């Protein structure tokens, strides 16, 4: 092989080596970019999760103490406070009937209370707006109701669908995934160790 041919081959190897080195560096850079993209994505996920938790805690604070959270003259605070009174009244009525059944009734003579009429069942915020979990948490944590939980159910009567308030045993009730997230956040922030979801 002539000297000139050897130089050309050597030059070709050097050129190939440079291209290969650049190609390897480009792959390394892309790996760094992927790592950076993953890190940014994780930060966005964490940030959204923190925003979601803040929104949950802010919403529950309104139910925990409406006038402190929203102001003494707030119309929204008055509405929430009224809703809480309505729920507590319905709960106490249900409990009183339950207790009367236990004390006075027997297996053949009893009051069958399936649903409790309540203005809460006509409010969209509770029937489909996702806010009812905050009233449920208020009743459980702030009022100490650990035996029954209120639920709003759709009932069809004479081909008309209406919403009704029903009380079911808390120990057998299964919360939705989203409601479990609310309960978990409320317990961590305001009622550590309450263990409702155990």
C-alpha positions as CSV (number, residue, x, y, z in Angstrom):
1,X,0.0,0.0,0.0
2,X,1.4,3.4,-1.0
3,X,2.2,6.1,1.6
4,X,-0.5,8.2,0.1
5,X,-3.1,5.4,0.4
6,X,-2.0,4.8,4.0
7,X,-2.5,8.5,4.8
8,X,-5.9,8.5,3.2
9,X,-6.9,5.4,5.2
10,X,-5.5,7.0,8.4
11,X,-7.4,10.2,7.6
12,X,-10.6,8.2,7.0
13,X,-10.2,6.5,10.4
14,X,-9.7,9.9,12.1
15,X,-12.8,11.3,10.4
16,X,-14.8,8.3,11.4
17,X,-13.4,8.5,15.0
18,X,-14.5,12.2,15.2
19,X,-18.0,11.4,13.8
20,X,-18.3,8.4,16.2
21,X,-17.2,10.6,19.2
22,X,-19.7,13.3,18.2
23,X,-22.4,10.7,17.8
24,X,-21.6,9.2,21.3
25,X,-21.6,12.7,22.8
26,X,-24.9,13.4,21.1
27,X,-26.4,10.3,22.7
28,X,-25.0,11.3,26.1
29,X,-26.6,14.8,25.6
30,X,-29.9,13.3,24.8
31,X,-29.7,11.1,27.9
32,X,-29.1,14.3,29.9
33,X,-32.0,15.9,28.2
34,X,-34.3,13.0,29.0
35,X,-33.2,13.1,32.6
36,X,-33.9,16.9,32.7
37,X,-37.3,16.3,31.0
38,X,-38.1,13.7,33.6
39,X,-37.0,16.0,36.4
40,X,-39.2,18.8,35.1
41,X,-42.1,16.5,34.6
42,X,-41.8,15.3,38.2
43,X,-41.6,18.9,39.5
44,X,-44.8,19.7,37.5
45,X,-46.5,16.6,39.0
46,X,-45.4,17.5,42.5
47,X,-46.5,21.1,42.0
48,X,-50.0,20.1,40.8
49,X,-50.4,17.6,43.6
50,X,-49.5,20.4,46.1
51,X,-52.0,22.7,44.5
52,X,-54.7,20.0,44.7
53,X,-53.9,19.4,48.4
54,X,-54.1,23.2,49.1
55,X,-57.5,23.3,47.3
56,X,-58.8,20.4,49.4
57,X,-57.6,22.0,52.7
58,X,-59.0,25.4,51.7
59,X,-62.3,23.9,50.9
60,X,-62.5,21.9,54.1
61,X,-61.4,25.0,56.2
62,X,-64.7,26.6,55.0
63,X,-66.7,23.7,56.4
64,X,-64.6,23.5,59.6
65,X,-65.3,27.0,60.5
66,X,-67.2,29.0,57.8
67,X,-67.2,32.4,59.5
68,X,-63.5,32.3,60.3
69,X,-62.6,31.1,56.8
70,X,-64.9,33.4,54.9
71,X,-65.7,36.3,57.2
72,X,-68.5,37.2,59.7
73,X,-70.7,38.8,57.1
74,X,-70.1,36.3,54.3
75,X,-73.2,35.0,52.5
76,X,-71.3,31.9,51.6
77,X,-70.4,31.3,55.2
78,X,-74.1,31.6,56.2
79,X,-75.1,29.1,53.5
80,X,-72.5,26.6,54.6
81,X,-73.4,27.0,58.2
82,X,-77.1,26.5,57.3
83,X,-76.2,23.3,55.3
84,X,-74.3,22.0,58.3
85,X,-77.3,22.7,60.6
86,X,-79.5,20.9,58.1
87,X,-77.2,17.9,58.0
88,X,-76.9,17.7,61.8
89,X,-80.7,18.0,62.1
90,X,-81.1,15.1,59.6
91,X,-78.5,13.0,61.4
92,X,-80.1,13.6,64.8
93,X,-83.5,12.8,63.5
94,X,-82.2,9.5,62.0
95,X,-80.4,8.6,65.2
96,X,-83.6,9.4,67.3
97,X,-85.7,7.1,65.1
98,X,-83.0,4.4,65.2
99,X,-82.8,4.7,69.0
100,X,-86.7,4.5,69.3
101,X,-86.7,1.4,67.1
102,X,-84.1,-0.2,69.4
103,X,-85.9,0.8,72.7
104,X,-89.6,0.5,71.7
105,X,-89.8,-1.5,68.6
106,X,-89.0,-5.1,67.9
107,X,-88.3,-7.3,64.8
108,X,-91.9,-7.0,63.7
109,X,-92.9,-3.5,64.8
110,X,-90.5,-0.7,63.8
111,X,-90.2,2.5,61.8
112,X,-88.6,1.9,58.4
113,X,-86.6,5.1,57.8
114,X,-85.0,4.7,54.4
115,X,-84.5,8.3,53.5
116,X,-84.5,11.7,55.3
117,X,-86.0,14.7,53.4
118,X,-83.5,17.5,53.4
119,X,-82.8,20.7,51.4
120,X,-79.3,19.5,50.9
121,X,-80.5,17.0,48.2
122,X,-81.6,19.9,45.9
123,X,-78.2,21.6,45.9
124,X,-76.0,20.8,42.9
125,X,-72.8,21.4,44.8
126,X,-73.7,18.3,46.9
127,X,-75.5,16.1,44.4
128,X,-73.0,16.4,41.5
129,X,-70.5,19.1,42.4
130,X,-68.2,17.0,44.6
131,X,-68.7,19.2,47.7
132,X,-70.7,16.7,49.8
133,X,-67.5,15.0,51.0
134,X,-66.7,18.1,52.9
135,X,-70.0,18.0,54.8
136,X,-69.4,14.3,55.4
137,X,-66.0,15.1,56.9
138,X,-67.4,17.9,58.9
139,X,-70.0,15.5,60.5
140,X,-67.4,12.8,61.1
141,X,-64.5,14.9,62.4
142,X,-66.1,18.0,63.8
143,X,-69.3,16.5,65.2
144,X,-67.8,13.1,66.1
145,X,-70.3,11.0,64.1
146,X,-68.6,7.7,63.7
147,X,-71.6,5.4,63.5
148,X,-73.5,6.5,60.3
149,X,-72.5,8.5,57.3
150,X,-74.9,10.5,55.1
151,X,-75.0,9.8,51.4
152,X,-77.1,11.3,48.7
153,X,-78.7,8.7,46.4
154,X,-80.8,9.0,43.3
155,X,-84.2,7.5,43.6
156,X,-86.7,6.9,40.9
157,X,-90.4,7.3,41.8
158,X,-93.1,7.3,39.2
159,X,-90.5,7.8,36.4
160,X,-89.1,10.9,38.1
161,X,-85.5,10.8,39.5
162,X,-85.0,12.7,42.7
163,X,-82.1,12.8,45.2
164,X,-82.6,11.6,48.8
165,X,-80.5,11.7,51.9
166,X,-79.8,8.3,53.4
167,X,-77.7,7.3,56.4
168,X,-75.6,4.1,56.1
169,X,-73.2,2.4,58.7
170,X,-69.8,4.1,58.4
171,X,-67.9,0.8,59.0
172,X,-69.4,-0.7,55.8
173,X,-69.3,2.4,53.6
174,X,-66.8,2.5,50.8
175,X,-65.6,5.9,49.8
176,X,-64.6,6.7,46.2
177,X,-61.0,7.1,45.3
178,X,-61.3,10.9,45.0
179,X,-63.2,11.1,48.4
180,X,-60.4,9.0,50.0
181,X,-57.9,11.5,48.8
182,X,-59.9,14.3,50.5
183,X,-60.2,12.3,53.7
184,X,-56.5,11.5,53.7
185,X,-55.6,15.2,53.2
186,X,-58.0,16.4,55.9
187,X,-56.7,13.8,58.4
188,X,-53.1,14.6,57.8
189,X,-53.7,18.4,58.2
190,X,-56.3,18.6,60.8
191,X,-57.0,15.2,62.5
192,X,-53.8,13.2,62.5
193,X,-54.3,9.7,63.8
194,X,-58.0,9.7,63.3
195,X,-57.6,6.7,61.0
196,X,-61.0,6.7,59.2
197,X,-59.5,4.9,56.2
198,X,-57.8,2.0,58.1
